[in-house]
C-alpha cells in the first residue's frame, strides 16, 4: 500500500513500511500525510464589494522634432 505525503508544494508517494520506518525524517523535512490535510472553506459575502470603474486608456504622445 502506498502513502501520499505533501510538504505544501509537492506530493510524493512512499510505501507504508518506508513511511513507518522514517516518520521522524519525513516530519523533520515538513512532510505530512495528504489525508491529514484539511482544506479550509472560505465563505464569500458580496455585501461589501465595491465595483471600480475601468481606467481610461491614455493616447500615445506625439514627439515634436
Secondary structure per residue as TSV (DSSP state, phi and psi in degrees):
chain	resnum	aa	ss	phi	psi
A	1	X	-	360.0	133.7
A	2	X	E	-97.2	149.8
A	3	X	E	-119.6	137.5
A	4	X	E	-98.4	131.7
A	5	X	E	-121.6	148.5
A	6	X	E	-137.9	150.5
A	7	X	-	-118.4	16.2
A	8	X	S	103.8	-38.6
A	9	X	S	-98.3	-44.8
A	10	X	-	-131.8	160.2
A	11	X	E	-117.5	130.6
A	12	X	E	-121.3	156.1
A	13	X	E	-118.2	134.5
A	14	X	E	-135.7	158.8
A	15	X	E	-72.6	156.1
A	16	X	H	-63.4	-38.3
A	17	X	H	-64.1	-43.1
A	18	X	H	-65.9	-39.8
A	19	X	H	-63.9	-45.8
A	20	X	H	-65.3	-32.0
A	21	X	H	-74.5	-26.6
A	22	X	T	-125.1	38.6
A	23	X	H	-60.0	-42.7
A	24	X	H	-65.0	-39.4
A	25	X	H	-65.1	-43.2
A	26	X	H	-65.4	-40.1
A	27	X	H	-66.4	-38.1
A	28	X	H	-64.7	-34.8
A	29	X	T	-86.3	0.1
A	30	X	T	91.0	12.8
A	31	X	-	-88.5	138.1
A	32	X	E	-132.3	161.6
A	33	X	E	-66.5	140.1
A	34	X	G	-65.3	-34.7
A	35	X	G	-68.0	-23.4
A	36	X	G	-77.7	-22.4
A	37	X	-	-76.6	122.8
A	38	X	-	-111.0	126.0
A	39	X	-	-79.1	135.1
A	40	X	-	-85.0	140.0
A	41	X	-	-99.0	121.2
A	42	X	-	-94.7	132.6
A	43	X	-	-92.0	134.7
A	44	X	-	-109.0	136.8
A	45	X	-	-121.7	129.9
A	46	X	-	-95.2	9.8
A	47	X	T	-71.2	-33.7
A	48	X	T	-104.2	20.2
A	49	X	-	-81.9	128.4
A	50	X	-	-107.7	120.7
A	51	X	-	-85.5	126.2
A	52	X	-	-94.1	150.6
A	53	X	-	-77.4	144.7
A	54	X	-	-68.1	145.6
A	55	X	-	-72.0	145.2
A	56	X	-	-78.1	141.6
A	57	X	-	-82.1	133.6
A	58	X	-	-90.2	143.3
A	59	X	-	-75.6	163.1
A	60	X	-	-74.8	144.0
A	61	X	-	-75.4	141.1
A	62	X	-	-97.2	129.6
A	63	X	-	-88.8	129.1
A	64	X	-	-98.8	122.6
A	65	X	-	-106.4	360.0
